[in-house]
């Protein structure tokens, strides 16, 4: 089968022929119908954070149809439409028992530590295959596996409550879901901060108040925000999140970056009882909530998935190049 692999960090992905996967007793093989391209894939290609071992098939936003099942699998069947919870835990450690697979000591994220979905097929434990309702397209289900799920988890970590003001810094794939989900979590006002006017306009159609990130949004928001999300992964953006907070506000770090920022324990945290919180990935239980929202029309991704492309190296690398320069579509999906 074909697989789009990272061979050497810092170089373009290559499309190679690799052996077709064979399921173990508790595993399933999925014919990939859709694989979203995430900004995290840009980071992985660049070499930060380090992924592997290489070569590695990238792609962690995956949905498709089950094509083979292991001998002990009972919850999945050939022909079933599924999406993939990308955190593969051991299933038995204290973190897995509590539903926090992202902290499993033996855990492997698909497209990061084990083969991902930029391929014709993917092999995963059956417990990671989550049925997709008929009302939800596989393109939408795929991007929900990161962009929507990670946004919901970040909002939950920020403890959004009814009446809160939320600021979403970066309204790409994650941000468009974050705007909608913030309202579903009870926010009364959501600001969408981005340098791209088209993305700001799109966020405004979801009810957000758009702000240009190039016009000092922290000065406009200073002291008014209950929950601020950094979905970009940038020291200056996280600084803006902190500067925008109201008393008892929460700034949530989500985006990937090697940058560091100075934080004054007294000036930034103590005086306003502010919180700086990290949000890592998401939970399987949150994916099921998102699928329910999408099936009921409460989470709309029609205008978020803007582009479908084939599994071709030049085209996929071109999309990654655009994302690296903060250009291109909100979300692009590979249809192998």
N, C-alpha and C positions, 0 to 999 in steps of 0.2 A: 504494500500500500504506500501511498504518498504521505510524507510528513515534512512540515516546515521546521527546520532545526537551527538552533544557535550552535555553531561549530566553535567559534572563537569570539569572546567578548569584544565589542567594539567594531565588529564586522557585520555586513548584511546577513540575514537569514538565508538558508539554502534549502531548496526543495529536493528531498532525497527519497529513494525507495527503501523501505524498511520492512521487516517481517510483519505479517498480520498477527495481532495478539490472539492468544488462546486463553479462555477464562479458567482460573482455578475454581475450586469447588464453591467458594463464596463470592465469586466475581461475575461481572457481566461485561460484555463487549457492546459498545454503542457505535452505530454508524452515525458519524457526526453530520448533522444537518446545518448547524450554525455555530460559529465560534467568534465571539466578539473580540475586537482588538482594543486593548486597554492601554492607558498611558503607562501602567506598570510594565508592560511588555517593552516599551521604549527604554525604561530604566534597566530591565534585564539584559536587553541587547547591548546597552552601553557598558555594562559591567558593574553597576551599582543598583541594588545590592547584588552580591555574587550569587549566581544560581548554578545548578548542576547536580551531579557531574555532567560534563559536556561530552559528546553532543547531546542536546536536549531539545525535544519538541516543545515549543512554547504554546500558550493559549490556555487560559483558565476560566473563560466564560463560554460554557459549552452546553449545547442541547442537541438531542438527536433521537434515534430510534434504537431500542435494544435489538441486537441481532444474534446474540448467543448468551447463554446463561450457564453457570456452573452447576454441578450436581446437587448441591444443597440449597440453592437459591429458591426461595418461595415467594418473595415479595415483588419480583420482577418477572416479566414474561416477554418472549420474543414478539416484536411488533409494538411494544409499549413506548409511548412518547415520554421522554424523561429529560430532566436537566440535571446538572452535575454539581453537587456540593463539593467545592474544590479542596477542602481540607480533609485529607485522608489520615485519620488517627488510628491508633492501635485498637480502639474499641473497648479497652478494659482498664486503663489507668484512671487515677482520680479525676484528671481533667476531662477525659472522654466520658466518664460516668456522669459528669455534671454538664455535659454538652459543650465544653470548651475545647474542641478538637484543635484549635489553632495553637494551643499550648502543650499539646501532647509531645513528650520527649522523643517519641519515635515518629512523629507526624511528618507527612510529606504533602506539600501543596502541589497540585497538578500544574504543569507549566512552569514549575519553580524547582522542585526536587524530584518529580517524577514526570513521565511524558504527558504532555498536555493535548489540547484539542485542535491545534492547527494541523489537522491530519484527516485522513478518511475515516479512521476509527480510533477509539480510545478504550482502554481497559481500566476498570475501577472496581472497588468493592461494591457489592450490591446495595449496601446501606447508604452509599453516596449517590445513588440514582433516585431522584425524586420525581414522581409522576407529574406531568404537566396537564392542567385542565384543557379540555377541548377548545375553550374560548380564548386560550392564550397561544399566540404563534410561537414557533420554536425560535425564530429570530429574537423575539422579545424575551423569551425565557432565558436564552443564552446570556444576554447582556445583564439581566437581572441577577445573575450569579455573582457579579462583582459590583457593577455600578449601582444597582438598587440595594442589594443586600448590605454592602459596606456602608452606604449612606444611612440606611435604617439603623444599623448597629451604632454608627457614630452619633446619631440623634438620641438613641437610647442611652449611650454613655454620657451624653450631655444632659440627660434627664429633662428633655423638653416637656413642659407642662402647659395646660390650657392657658392661653393669654400671653405666652412668652413671645418675645421678639427674637428671631433667628436671623443670623447673617451667614450666607453661604458664599465663601470666597472661592471662586472657580466654578463656573456653570458649564462644564463639559458633560461627559457621560454621567459621572457621579452627581454633579451638581443639579442636573435636570430632574433626577429622581429625588435628590435631597429637598428641593423646593417643594415638590408635590407631597412628599412624605412628612415634611415639617408641618404642613397644614393638617395632614391626617393625624399627626401626633398632638394637635391642639394649638399650634402657634397661631397667633392673631396677625402677625406681620412677619414677612420674610423678605429680606434684602438679598438680591442676586448681584454679586460683584464680579465683573469680568472685563477685560479690555476689548473683547470682541462685541461690537454692537448687535450683530445678528444673534449671538447667543443671549445677550441681555434681552433682546426683543422676544426671543422664544421663551425665556424664563418669565417675562412679564405676562405672556399668554397663559401661564400657569398660575398667575396671581401675584407674582413677586414684584417688589419695587426694585427696578434696576439701578445700579450704580456703576459708573466707569471706574475701574481699578486704577486708572492712570490719573484720576483727579482726587487723590488723597481721601479715600472713603473713610478711613479711620477718624479723620477730623469731623466728617459729617455724622458719623455714628457714635462718637466718643461718649461713653457713659450711658448708652441706651440699649445695649444688646445683652440678652440673657444667655444665649448660646451662639457661639461663633465657630464655624467649621472651616478649617484649612484643608481644602480638597486639592490644593495645588502642590504642596510640598515645597515650601520656600521659607527661608528665614524672614525676609521682609513681610511676607503674607502672615506668618504666625505673629509677628510683631504687631501687625494691624489688628489681628484677632484680639490680642491681649488689650490693645489700646481702645478697642471699641466697647469693652465690657462695662455693663452696669454693675453696681454692687451685687455681690454674690453670683456674678456671671461665670460661665464656664466656656473656656476655649478648648476645642477638641482638635488634636493633631491627627490627620488621616493620610495626607500625601507623603510620598517617599522623597527623602532628601538627605544628603550627607551633611547639610548645613547645621550649624549650631547658632543659638541666639542667646544673648545675655538676658537673664531674668533676675530682677531685683526682688528677693524674697519679701522685703517690706513694701517697696513701692508698687510692685506688680501683683502681689498676692495678699499680703497681710491687711493692708489698708482697706481693701474692698472685699475681703474674704473671697477673692477670686480663685478659680481653679484652672489648672492646666492639665488636660487629660489626654491620654493616648487611646486611640481606638484601632484595634488590630482585627482586620477582616470582619467576620460575622459568624452567626450561629446557624445551624441547620434549621432550627425552629423558626428563625426569622425568614428563611426562604419560603417556607410554607405560608406564612402570613402574606408575603409579597405576592405569591401566586394567587391567593384569594383576592387581594386588592386588584390585581390585574384582570382576573376573570370577571370581577364585578364592575370594572370600568373606573375604579378609583385611582389607579396608577396607569397613566397613559404614556405609551412609548412610541406611538406612531411617528411623531416628529423627532424622536430622539435617535432611533435607528434610521439614519439618513442615507446609508449607502450599503449595498451588497456587492461583494467582489468574489471572484474565483480564487481557488487555492493556487496562486501563481506567485513565484518569488518576487519578480519585479514589482507587481502590483501591491503585494503585502508590504514589502520594504518601503514602497512609496508612501503608503498610509502611515507607517511608523515614522518616516522622515517628517511628514506634515505634523504629526502629533508632537514630535520633538521640538518643532518651532511654534507650537501652540496654534497651529492652523488646522485646516481640514474639517471633516464632518464631526458632529457631536459624537456619534458612535457608528463605526463601520463593522459589518458582520461578514465573515468569510462563509460562503456556502460551498463546501467541497463538492 
